[in-house]
């Protein structure tokens, strides 16, 4: 059985990064190098997000208004440079919690059972 965090990292996080990079590029006019620095990934990764070679969960994430609002808020904080290093981790964790509460994973992977969402170990 896969743990929630394993699924999150493998399936959801690339989609979140793809949406964040799109938002940072279109709204805040950041280039790929600037985005990669802010997200802590390589510039080629940002290029792959842009070409939709990574982040196949984008469509499922885009369908959820609550999650998209959180992603836009995250991008706003990153894009306006009001975010300090440690805050990015907190924002990713908050976003992870929203994804879980909104059951976005169930839309992405039909083989998952609702029990995967019941682990409360890391929820605040």
Backbone bond lengths (Angstrom), bond angles and torsions (degrees), N, CA, C in turn:
res aa  C-N    CA-C-N  psi(-1)  N-CA   C-N-CA  omega(-1)  CA-C   N-CA-C  phi
1 X - - - 1.452 - - 1.527 109.12 -
2 X 1.302 115.65 133.19 1.459 119.85 176.74 1.520 109.59 -83.06
3 X 1.315 115.21 143.64 1.458 121.24 176.26 1.520 109.84 -82.32
4 X 1.323 115.78 156.91 1.461 121.38 178.87 1.522 110.95 -52.78
5 X 1.317 116.70 -46.85 1.474 120.39 -176.72 1.526 111.84 -63.64
6 X 1.335 117.70 -34.95 1.469 120.29 177.32 1.523 110.75 -63.68
7 X 1.311 115.72 -43.96 1.462 120.76 179.80 1.520 110.10 -67.26
8 X 1.305 115.53 -40.40 1.466 120.39 179.39 1.526 110.65 -59.23
9 X 1.320 116.32 -48.13 1.468 120.74 -177.21 1.532 111.00 -68.33
10 X 1.310 117.41 -40.26 1.465 120.28 -176.18 1.527 113.34 -78.44
11 X 1.329 117.39 -38.29 1.461 120.79 -171.52 1.526 114.74 -106.48
12 X 1.311 117.41 -41.39 1.465 120.93 -171.23 1.521 112.60 -91.96
13 X 1.318 117.62 -46.96 1.465 121.12 -175.16 1.534 113.59 -54.78
14 X 1.337 119.61 -42.98 1.472 118.08 177.03 1.534 112.57 -60.91
15 X 1.323 117.34 -36.96 1.464 120.45 177.12 1.512 112.23 -66.95
16 X 1.327 116.27 -40.04 1.464 120.81 176.99 1.525 109.82 -62.25
17 X 1.315 116.26 -45.81 1.470 119.48 179.05 1.530 111.29 -63.30
18 X 1.320 117.29 -38.40 1.467 120.61 177.98 1.525 110.47 -62.35
19 X 1.327 116.98 -44.20 1.468 120.69 179.29 1.522 111.44 -68.22
20 X 1.327 116.77 -40.22 1.467 119.79 176.65 1.524 110.71 -62.33
21 X 1.328 116.91 -43.61 1.465 119.09 -178.85 1.525 110.80 -66.30
22 X 1.326 117.17 -37.80 1.465 120.13 176.96 1.529 110.82 -62.81
23 X 1.316 115.95 -45.63 1.471 121.10 -179.74 1.528 111.04 -64.70
24 X 1.307 117.04 -43.34 1.469 120.54 -179.89 1.527 111.49 -65.60
25 X 1.310 116.47 -33.16 1.464 120.45 178.57 1.525 111.75 -74.80
26 X 1.325 116.53 -49.45 1.467 119.78 -174.19 1.521 113.40 -77.36
27 X 1.312 118.38 -39.81 1.462 121.22 -175.57 1.520 112.63 -88.98
28 X 1.330 116.76 -37.39 1.470 120.36 -173.79 1.529 112.83 -109.64
29 X 1.336 116.59 4.96 1.472 122.79 176.07 1.528 114.02 52.81
30 X 1.321 116.23 36.05 1.460 120.01 177.03 1.525 109.02 -85.68
31 X 1.327 116.35 144.28 1.467 119.12 176.61 1.533 109.54 -85.98
32 X 1.324 115.84 173.57 1.465 120.39 -175.76 1.524 112.95 -60.19
33 X 1.317 117.49 -37.47 1.469 120.08 179.13 1.521 111.23 -66.10
34 X 1.327 116.96 -41.96 1.468 120.67 178.89 1.527 110.49 -65.29
35 X 1.323 116.35 -42.24 1.466 120.54 179.86 1.526 109.99 -64.43
36 X 1.325 116.96 -43.53 1.470 119.72 -179.03 1.521 110.98 -61.59
37 X 1.318 116.43 -38.21 1.465 120.63 178.49 1.528 110.76 -65.39
38 X 1.323 116.51 -43.80 1.464 120.34 -178.08 1.528 112.64 -69.21
39 X 1.347 116.41 -33.08 1.462 119.92 -178.98 1.523 113.14 -92.75
40 X 1.334 116.69 -8.67 1.458 119.87 178.64 1.516 113.80 72.09
41 X 1.330 116.08 32.13 1.460 121.38 176.22 1.528 108.01 -126.58
42 X 1.313 116.86 174.02 1.464 119.77 -178.90 1.529 110.98 -80.08
43 X 1.322 115.56 159.19 1.468 120.36 176.12 1.533 110.95 -62.42
44 X 1.359 119.45 -40.40 1.468 118.35 176.32 1.537 113.24 -60.08
45 X 1.329 117.04 -32.02 1.464 119.57 176.34 1.526 110.01 -63.32
46 X 1.330 116.96 -43.39 1.468 121.08 178.57 1.525 109.68 -62.21
47 X 1.316 116.96 -40.43 1.464 121.35 177.37 1.531 110.68 -60.18
48 X 1.325 116.42 -41.64 1.466 120.27 179.02 1.525 111.55 -68.33
49 X 1.334 117.91 -36.18 1.463 120.17 175.15 1.523 109.77 -62.14
50 X 1.321 116.04 -42.91 1.465 121.63 -178.85 1.531 111.14 -63.32
51 X 1.327 116.61 -38.59 1.469 121.64 179.72 1.529 112.08 -83.42
52 X 1.329 116.61 1.48 1.466 123.94 -179.01 1.529 112.53 61.22
53 X 1.338 116.02 33.10 1.457 121.14 174.35 1.527 110.96 -87.72
54 X 1.311 116.29 -18.45 1.469 123.39 175.00 1.518 107.26 -126.21
55 X 1.314 116.13 153.61 1.460 119.80 174.03 1.516 113.72 86.91
56 X 1.337 116.95 49.53 1.456 120.66 -178.92 1.531 113.59 -67.37
57 X 1.317 118.14 -10.63 1.465 120.92 179.87 1.527 112.39 -83.51
58 X 1.326 118.05 2.54 1.467 122.05 -175.41 1.525 111.71 -55.16
59 X 1.323 117.78 -47.05 1.467 120.62 -175.96 1.525 111.78 -61.16
60 X 1.319 116.68 -42.59 1.468 120.01 178.75 1.520 111.06 -66.40
61 X 1.318 117.36 -39.15 1.464 121.03 178.70 1.525 110.70 -66.61
62 X 1.329 117.05 -40.53 1.466 121.22 -178.71 1.521 112.44 -63.60
63 X 1.310 117.78 -26.10 1.467 121.68 -178.92 1.522 112.68 -74.54
64 X 1.331 117.12 -14.63 1.459 120.49 -175.84 1.526 110.21 -104.42
65 X 1.337 116.06 110.67 1.464 121.72 -176.22 1.526 112.41 -61.83
66 X 1.312 117.97 -41.32 1.468 121.72 -178.42 1.528 110.35 -62.08
67 X 1.313 116.51 -46.51 1.465 121.08 179.88 1.525 110.33 -66.12
68 X 1.330 117.02 -42.84 1.469 120.05 -179.98 1.526 111.51 -64.60
69 X 1.319 117.47 -37.95 1.472 120.17 175.88 1.525 110.44 -61.07
70 X 1.324 116.25 -40.66 1.466 121.15 178.91 1.533 110.76 -65.96
71 X 1.322 116.72 -40.69 1.471 121.00 178.47 1.527 110.13 -64.79
72 X 1.332 117.43 -43.19 1.472 120.48 178.70 1.528 111.18 -64.05
73 X 1.320 116.35 -39.85 1.465 120.91 177.73 1.531 110.27 -63.27
74 X 1.314 116.25 -43.34 1.462 122.79 177.30 1.530 109.40 -60.00
75 X 1.335 117.19 -47.30 1.470 121.55 179.83 1.522 110.98 -62.61
76 X 1.321 116.55 -38.27 1.468 120.32 178.99 1.523 110.31 -61.63
77 X 1.318 116.56 -44.18 1.465 120.33 -179.86 1.525 111.48 -66.66
78 X 1.320 116.31 -40.73 1.463 119.93 178.46 1.525 110.33 -69.98
79 X 1.324 116.13 -45.26 1.458 121.31 -176.47 1.511 114.08 -65.63
80 X 1.322 115.95 -31.61 1.464 119.53 -179.80 1.523 111.72 -91.49
81 X 1.319 116.82 4.75 1.471 123.76 177.35 1.520 114.06 59.88
82 X 1.329 116.77 29.60 1.463 118.99 176.62 1.525 111.68 -91.60
83 X 1.305 116.84 -1.46 1.457 121.52 -176.03 1.515 111.47 -94.14
84 X 1.322 115.02 130.82 1.463 120.84 174.08 1.526 107.77 -92.82
85 X 1.329 116.50 162.56 1.464 121.63 -174.45 1.526 114.24 -47.76
86 X 1.306 118.42 -54.30 1.454 121.90 -176.60 1.512 113.94 -65.68
87 X 1.325 117.40 -26.33 1.458 120.71 -178.76 1.526 112.09 -67.68
88 X 1.313 117.98 -30.25 1.468 120.65 179.11 1.521 110.33 -60.52
89 X 1.328 116.74 -41.65 1.457 120.12 178.47 1.519 110.44 -61.81
90 X 1.321 116.74 -44.10 1.461 120.79 178.74 1.523 111.19 -61.71
91 X 1.335 116.71 -39.03 1.463 120.14 -179.83 1.524 111.06 -68.71
92 X 1.339 117.64 -38.09 1.461 120.13 176.02 1.531 109.96 -64.29
93 X 1.320 117.57 -40.26 1.466 121.10 178.85 1.529 110.94 -65.32
94 X 1.329 116.97 -41.15 1.467 120.83 177.77 1.526 110.26 -63.85
95 X 1.301 116.23 -39.92 1.459 120.98 178.51 1.527 110.69 -65.90
96 X 1.317 116.43 -40.64 1.459 121.87 176.99 1.533 110.07 -59.06
97 X 1.315 115.80 -43.03 1.463 120.78 178.78 1.529 110.74 -62.75
98 X 1.324 117.43 -41.29 1.474 121.27 177.80 1.528 110.55 -63.00
99 X 1.327 116.34 -43.71 1.464 120.75 179.49 1.523 109.77 -59.34
100 X 1.316 115.80 -41.50 1.466 119.98 179.17 1.526 111.16 -66.06
101 X 1.325 116.76 -48.79 1.469 120.62 -178.64 1.526 112.20 -63.18
102 X 1.321 116.07 -34.60 1.466 120.78 -179.09 1.537 112.47 -84.44
103 X 1.322 116.80 -3.39 1.469 123.61 177.71 1.531 112.69 56.68
104 X 1.317 115.93 37.25 1.463 121.31 179.82 1.523 110.95 -63.36
105 X 1.313 117.27 -34.50 1.468 120.74 -178.74 1.517 112.12 -59.93
106 X 1.313 116.15 -33.08 1.458 120.01 -178.74 1.531 110.31 -65.86
107 X 1.320 117.30 -30.73 1.466 121.27 178.04 1.525 111.23 -75.30
108 X 1.312 116.73 -27.70 1.463 121.25 -176.98 1.521 111.52 -84.15
109 X 1.318 116.71 -43.64 1.455 121.33 -176.29 1.520 108.90 -124.41
110 X 1.312 116.46 101.49 1.475 122.39 -176.04 1.528 112.58 -66.86
111 X 1.336 117.84 -15.20 1.461 121.10 -178.80 1.528 112.96 -81.01
112 X 1.315 116.91 -10.15 1.464 120.02 -178.35 1.518 110.57 -74.14
113 X 1.310 114.78 147.60 1.458 119.52 175.08 1.523 108.36 -102.69
114 X 1.325 117.56 153.94 1.471 120.36 -179.33 1.525 113.75 -57.34
115 X 1.336 118.03 -23.10 1.460 120.92 -179.06 1.525 112.30 -60.75
116 X 1.331 117.49 -26.75 1.468 120.75 -179.12 1.524 110.49 -61.21
117 X 1.322 116.66 -25.56 1.461 121.29 -177.76 1.523 112.66 -87.10
118 X 1.332 117.69 -6.31 1.455 120.89 -173.02 1.518 114.98 -87.82
119 X 1.311 118.96 -9.54 1.459 121.22 178.38 1.525 108.96 -67.14
120 X 1.316 117.01 118.12 1.465 121.52 -177.23 1.519 112.90 -106.13
121 X 1.307 117.19 10.65 1.454 121.36 -175.14 1.519 112.56 -55.08
122 X 1.336 117.06 -42.96 1.457 119.76 -174.25 1.522 113.69 -102.02
123 X 1.306 117.41 1.03 1.463 119.33 177.99 1.513 110.06 -79.79
124 X 1.326 115.62 140.61 1.469 120.44 -178.19 1.509 110.78 -82.24
